[in-house]
Amino acid sequence: MARRVRPLAALAAAIAVMVAGCGGGTETVTTVENVQAPTQPTIDSTAPKELQPPTSSTPTPPTGSGGTRAEAADRVRQEGYRPDDLGQYEPSNTLRVLVGTRADSGDGYAKRAFFFVGGRYIGTDTSDDSAGIRVEGQSGTTVTLAYAIYQSNDALCCPSSTSTVRYQWNGSRLVPLDPIPSRSSRG
């Protein structure tokens, strides 16, 4: 008497035979994870002071976003800083910057660079203050900042040197092209 095989059981047996026949050896699978070294500035979706990429590469500046010098200055003030020099803001550039000093800074040595793309505020150069920052140059999508660099015995008035960092807008995010000095060396 012939035995009747259930269709699902037959299918499972056929798949098992095919899988067993294909292996024939040991195979190692290596998973490679693309990990980038952390850089300053960081992007943090929960912290508005950090760099935030715009949703498009050619953003339209909404009212109050920083499209004009006055709007950019207002945004810097909203973040708790006073703009140092409104002349730094170049409305014809894609990447724009204003350096500001923390409003409650008694000595004036608590600075950050505030970046705007097409008038839209995208964040600051670092997540902490620097004793001294100045704009060294700007063109289209690149801004060069000079940071005061302090040795252990330097007074705030007299840093030992400066370090320049070029920041570039690549169409979707701000990228530092040079190493950003450590917090301890920036005063």
N, C-alpha and C positions, 0 to 999 in steps of 0.2 A: 504494500500500500504506500502510495506516494505521500510524502508529508508536505503540507501546505506552508509556505513561508510568508510571513506578513510583509507587505510592501515597505514599510518604514524600517523594519529590521534588516531587510535586504539592502536598502539604500545605505544604511549606516555601515553595514559590513563592507559594501563596495567602496565607500569613502575611506574606511580604515585601511583597506588593501592599497588604495591609490596613494594615500599619505605615506604608508610604510614603504611603498615601492619608490617614492620620490626622494626620500631622505638619503639613504645609502651611506651616510657619513655624519660626522659631527659638524655642525655649523655654528659659528660664533657670531652673534649680532652685537655690534658696538653702537651705542647711542652717543652721539656727540651733541652737546648742548652749547649753543652759541652764548657765551658769557662775555659781557663787556666790562672792562675795568671801570669802577666808579670815577666819575669826573665831576668837577665843579663847573658850572652850576648843575644842580640836579633838577629833575622834573618830578614833581610830586603833585598828583591830581587833587590832593586835599589841602595843599598849602598855596594860597594865591600869590605869595611872594616869590615862589620858585618859578623857574621858566616854564611856561606853558605854551606848547606849539599851537599856532592858530589852526582853525579847521580847514583853511584853504591856503594855497601859496600866495594868493593875491587878495588878502582880506579887505573888506570894505569897512572903514572906520565908523563905528557907531558914535553917536554924540557922547561926549565926555570920555572917550576912550584914549585920547592922546593924539588925535589927528593934527591938532594945532599945538603950538608952543604952550598956549594957555591951558588947553586940555591936558597936555602932558604934565605941566606943572601942578595942576589940580590933582592928578593921579598920584604924583610923588607925595604931595601933602596928605592925601588920603592914607597913604602907607606910613605916615608919621615922620616924614622927612621934609626938609626945606631944599628946594633946588639951589645949587651953587651958582650956576651960570646958564641962564636961558638961551644964550647965544650958542651953546653946545648943541642944541636940538636943531637938526637939519631936516626940515620937512620935505625936501626934495629927495632924500635918500630913502631906500626901502628899510634899512636898519637904522634906527634912531636911538639916541641915548641922552639921558640927563643924569648927572651925578648929583646926589643929594646928601645932606648931612642930617643925621637924626635930630628931630626937633628938640628933644630933651637933652641933647649933648651940651654939657657945660663948657667943654674945651674945644668943640668943633672937630674932633678927631674920630668921628663915628660916621663913616661914609659908605654908600652903596651906589652902584651904577644901575639905573633903571632903563630897561630896553623896551623899545616899541618897534613893531613891524607894520609898515604901511599905516601907522597911526594907532595900531592896537597894542596895548600893554601886554608884554609876554613874561616879564619877571625881572629878577635882579642878577647881577654877576655872580654873587655868592649868597649863601644862606646866613652869613654873619657879616658884621661891619669890618671895614678896613680903616686904618688911621688916615691914610692919604691915597686918593685916586684922582687922576686927571686924564682928560681925553687928549690923546696924542695925535690921533688922526681918524678920519672917516672917509668912506667912499662907498656909495651904493649899498652893498650888502656886508661891508666889513667896518668894524670899529676897533681901534687900538687904544687900550687903556694902559696907563703907567701907574704901577702900585709902588708906594713908598715901602722900602725894605729896611727893617730894623735889626741890628745886632743886639745882643743882650745888654750892652751898656749904653745904647743910644737913647738920647732924650727924644720926646715926641716931636720937638721942633726940628730935630736934626737926624733924619734917617741916613744910614750908611750908603744906600744906593736905591735904585729903582729897578723894577722889572716890568717889561712890557708884555701884554697879552693881547693877541688879536682874536676878536670874536667875529664869527661869520654866520650869516643867515643862509642856510643851504636850501631854502624853499619850504622846509617843514619844521626845522628846529634850529636853535642857536648852538653853535659849536665853538668851543675855545680851541684855537689852532696852536696855542702854546700852553705850557703848564702854568696853571694858576698858582701863585706863591702860597705857601702854607699859612694858615691863620696866625700862627705864632710869629712868622716873619713880617706879616702885614700890620703888626702893632695891635 
